[in-house]
Amino acid sequence: MKKSRIRLSLFSLVLALVLFGLTIRFTGREPFGVYWSILVGSFGSIKSFLNVLAYTLPLIMTGLGAAVAFQSGVFNIGGEGQVLVGGLASVIVGLTVPLPAPWGYLLALLAGFLAGAGWAVLPTLFAGRNLASLSVATIMMNSIASLLTEYIVKTFFQRPGASNTETMVVNEGSILPRFFPSTQFNYGIFVALICVASVTWMLYKTPFGFSLRAMGENARAMQQAGLPIYRRTLVAMFISGGLFALGGSIQCLAVYKRFVMGFSPGYGWDGITVATLAMNSPVGVLLSAFLFGMLRSASISMSLTSQVTTEMISVLQGLIVMLVASPDVWNVLDHLLQWLKLRIGHPGKTKGAAE
């Protein structure tokens, strides 16, 4: 089963690249030139590669958040709001609690995790035991989070003289250090790797993690077996929301060093894409996040060298998700391939069967 899921992801990725190349071709561009631009923009220099890793960091966190929720059978579609709330909470702590490093940024990261976790639990409480409405409740929280964070910043933390909605720079001890000043690659990689290891251990090595995965496979059977589904859902949403929020916290503390409205170009939504391609595997999230981080980093090179708009990256991501989430496509292709083999190898048999 695991091998078939891996093959599904790989085949979906290859087919998505082929379809993306055809789309590029129909627009009058050269597909191989576009792919070359992606490779050069990602691996053309050490600085480019480190920037790919920097773009990967928030995607690892949001991908993990989505993976935990989906493995538990919970549809947490509110990741974008949790990213915003977590980022702002970390910055507020970084502004108001002057602690030296590493305590400053560790406390700020913890505040971001708890804020995002609480924001994810809130719609779960509103939905109550009617978990069918949870996906609607979480997606509505995205707009509320956007408006609420904007209001809080403008009212209490707006940087004087700023034309954008943004806070002042956090205290020095709360800034998440970068490895090199000229790149955005930062200590968030340690947070990401620790979270991947922790989530993997929790899901696959503990009875609690097994209960979450069992709930995701068949919630009704687990409920009849006596598993407290609602309480497990609350915990799953708590962990998922906290992981989503850490993606925003890392960006705010390491890259911007403040909260800037609009700092997230859709990390919460991209996390769902990352988890889908990874088949909700925590380790697979690392590879999937790296792929999408590479595409995001190379989008500037694409627009400069191939005259291809950066929105085409969204087209490729959409193709990947559509193919991974639609296994029936592969069943149809497999039946078609078997029919072609039968027709080529035994044409008379096929004709007789038709008659």
C-alpha positions, -999 to 999 in steps of 0.1 A, spaced: 0 0 0 28 24 9 47 17 -23 16 22 -44 10 56 -28 46 66 -35 43 55 -71 11 75 -73 29 107 -62 58 101 -85 36 94 -115 14 124 -107 45 146 -106 58 134 -139 25 137 -156 20 172 -142 54 182 -155 44 169 -190 11 187 -190 27 218 -177 53 216 -205 24 213 -231 7 243 -216 39 263 -219 43 251 -255 8 262 -264 16 297 -251 45 299 -276 74 293 -252 100 266 -251 92 241 -222 128 230 -218 139 266 -215 114 270 -186 126 239 -168 162 250 -173 153 284 -158 139 266 -128 171 245 -123 194 275 -128 173 297 -104 175 270 -78 209 255 -81 229 280 -101 248 292 -71 252 285 -34 232 316 -26 204 304 -48 203 269 -32 203 285 3 174 307 -7 155 275 -19 160 261 16 147 294 31 116 292 9 112 255 20 111 262 57 76 277 61 63 250 37 77 222 59 58 236 89 25 242 71 28 209 53 33 191 86 3 209 100 -19 197 71 -5 162 73 -13 158 110 -49 170 104 -55 149 73 -40 117 89 -65 122 117 -94 126 93 -98 163 102 -101 189 74 -82 219 87 -86 244 59 -78 273 82 -40 271 79 -36 305 63 -53 322 93 -32 302 117 -1 313 99 -11 350 104 -21 346 140 11 327 149 33 352 132 17 381 150 17 364 184 55 357 180 62 393 171 41 407 200 62 386 224 93 397 206 84 433 210 72 432 246 94 407 263 131 417 261 149 385 267 184 376 253 189 349 227 181 321 226 153 325 252 139 355 234 131 337 201 123 304 218 96 321 239 84 339 208 81 307 188 62 290 217 38 319 218 32 316 180 26 278 184 1 283 212 -17 312 194 -21 291 162 -32 261 182 -58 281 200 -70 296 168 -75 261 153 -93 248 184 -117 277 184 -137 267 153 -136 231 165 -153 241 197 -179 261 177 -186 232 154 -191 209 185 -196 173 177 -209 181 143 -175 177 127 -190 178 92 -191 216 94 -155 219 107 -140 225 72 -164 254 67 -157 268 101 -119 267 96 -120 283 62 -141 312 75 -115 318 103 -90 327 76 -108 360 68 -113 367 104 -76 362 112 -66 385 84 -89 413 95 -81 408 132 -43 409 128 -46 440 106 -67 457 133 -44 448 161 -13 460 143 -29 493 132 -43 500 166 -15 489 190 17 481 171 18 502 139 53 514 131 53 552 131 56 566 96 51 533 78 30 533 47 22 496 51 6 478 79 36 466 99 51 466 134 84 478 146 114 454 145 114 429 174 140 429 202 174 416 192 171 385 214 139 375 196 153 376 161 158 341 147 194 342 134 203 336 98 233 314 88 245 340 63 234 377 62 231 377 24 205 348 24 172 342 42 182 307 53 179 307 91 178 286 123 142 277 115 157 246 98 164 232 133 128 239 144 115 222 112 137 191 116 127 187 152 91 190 143 94 164 115 111 140 139 86 146 167 55 143 145 69 111 129 76 96 164 42 107 177 22 93 147 40 60 142 56 51 175 30 60 202 -5 46 210 -19 81 208 -6 86 172 -20 52 163 -54 62 176 -52 94 154 -44 74 123 -71 49 131 -95 77 135 -85 91 101 -90 57 85 -125 50 100 -138 74 126 -172 56 130 -155 23 137 -132 39 163 -162 56 179 -180 23 182 -148 8 198 -149 35 225 -124 60 212 -133 96 222 -134 110 187 -142 146 197 -114 149 222 -90 134 197 -102 159 171 -95 188 195 -59 175 201 -53 169 164 -65 205 156 -43 219 184 -12 202 170 -21 210 134 -28 247 142 4 251 162 25 237 133 8 259 108 15 289 130 52 281 134 55 286 96 44 322 101 65 327 132 97 316 114 91 340 86 83 370 109 112 364 133 139 355 108 131 370 74 111 402 82 120 406 119 86 422 123 50 415 113 42 428 79 6 425 66 7 402 35 40 385 45 24 352 36 18 346 -1 -4 317 8 18 294 29 -13 279 46 -28 269 12 6 257 -1 9 235 30 -22 216 19 -6 211 -15 27 199 1 9 174 24 -12 161 -5 19 154 -27 36 138 3 6 116 9 5 130 45 39 115 53 59 137 77 92 126 60 76 130 26 67 166 35 105 174 36 108 164 -1 76 178 -12 83 212 5 117 213 -11 101 208 -45 76 237 -40 103 258 -24 124 253 -55 95 263 -77 88 294 -56 124 305 -55 129 299 -93 97 319 -102 117 351 -104 142 335 -128 114 322 -149 99 356 -153 133 372 -162 146 346 -186 116 329 -201 90 357 -201 67 333 -183 45 348 -155 50 335 -120 13 325 -119 23 296 -141 38 281 -109 3 280 -95 -8 261 -126 19 234 -120 9 231 -83 -27 228 -93 -19 200 -118 1 181 -92 -27 183 -66 -54 174 -91 -36 143 -102 -25 131 -67 -60 136 -54 -76 118 -83 -64 82 -83 -93 73 -107 -73 90 -134 -46 64 -130 -71 36 -130 -85 48 -163 -50 51 -178 -41 16 -165 -73 1 -181 -65 19 -214 -29 6 -213 -41 -30 -207 -66 -27 -235 -40 -14 -259 -16 -43 -250 -44 -68 -255 -53 -53 -289 -18 -52 -301 -9 -87 -289 -41 -105 -297 -61 -85 -322 -83 -114 -331 -92 -121 -295 -102 -85 -290 -124 -86 -321 -140 -118 -310 -147 -104 -275 -163 -73 -290 -186 -95 -311 
